[in-house]
């Protein structure tokens, strides 16, 4: 109904006049008019996704006397979501799901990865006797008096398709399921553990999903030795350099000179408080197709040296980095908590950190997960653009 309303047919509302004969079909169409209007406003002005709740967690253990062959069960908590058509998906009191029973029989295999989500559904309820039959239509003596808006749970072993639409308002969507979690290494004969459940597949409510920074290869605010800093910056090795990873592909042609800047603020017992800019260039900005990449590597190209007490300030002007929809990366480094991803070589293989772990800084005691309740942290506040800032400190060589 949505596709026909928004793309093929204009909206029509019932026009009353004296002496008009109204049938059930007229009132049904009037309901559809207001429902489609509300759905259009919802998805165009606000967007779609998970509004609140709908967390997936291991189901509490059942009665040992009722132990069955399949123990892989999870629970979806109460919550609200909006699908890509604008339908509100309400799970009022939570529900427990047997993953084996919920899978299609063609997908029932051994240990596997499954995805779980919810989909808007309707069903007719409350049977009611008709007062009289219509001579112009096939009617029964009893019909349902109400339509109940509900939901159904979907479980699959097939990777759900990604919504790559840049404009989600007037273009029709094909996939109505709100995916809530990916569950790895499912053994249907054993209970699901919390560490198997990954909630980062959820789409948070909004008109679009911004591209954000998901990891960097240095530890924000930590202290590196001079040699560790050289290795990190690629001062002496072509395979070194600062690596920034994105949640989605960004345009390679937007990674231009000036987007990344390395500034050194001098410290130490002698001269301090002076600043200078370290020369550098992109060494690995190209993706598989040459147009998009999910990370870049920026390496120092000059031979300036660092000294004890220096602070290296890294600035990434995210507003100038564009994603596949030509929108800026949402780059604010909120709390400096973008995750550390380890050293990344020129071939993009992840290795261990530089030599040994840098001098640790106090771990944060609050705000361990973002306001959404789902970690890890990424950059971004939802506004888009802005500047990603981070820094580390330098000390003399440690023994």
Secondary structure as UniProt FT lines:
FT   HELIX           2..3
FT   HELIX           4..8
FT   TURN            18..19
FT   HELIX           24..41
FT   HELIX           42..46
FT   STRAND          48..53
FT   STRAND          56..58
FT   HELIX           64..66
FT   STRAND          73..76
FT   STRAND          79..82
FT   TURN            84..85
FT   STRAND          88..91
FT   STRAND          95..98
FT   HELIX           99..102
FT   HELIX           105..107
FT   STRAND          112..129
FT   TURN            135..136
FT   STRAND          142..156
FT   STRAND          178..186
FT   TURN            188..189
FT   HELIX           194..196
FT   STRAND          197..198
FT   TURN            200..201
FT   STRAND          212..216
FT   TURN            220..221
FT   STRAND          223..225
FT   HELIX           226..233
FT   TURN            238..239
FT   STRAND          242..251
FT   HELIX           252..254
FT   TURN            257..258
FT   STRAND          260..265
FT   STRAND          275..278
FT   STRAND          280..282
FT   TURN            288..289
FT   STRAND          292..300
FT   TURN            308..309
FT   STRAND          311..316
FT   HELIX           318..320
FT   STRAND          322..323
FT   TURN            324..325
FT   HELIX           334..336
FT   TURN            346..347
FT   TURN            371..372
FT   STRAND          388..395
//
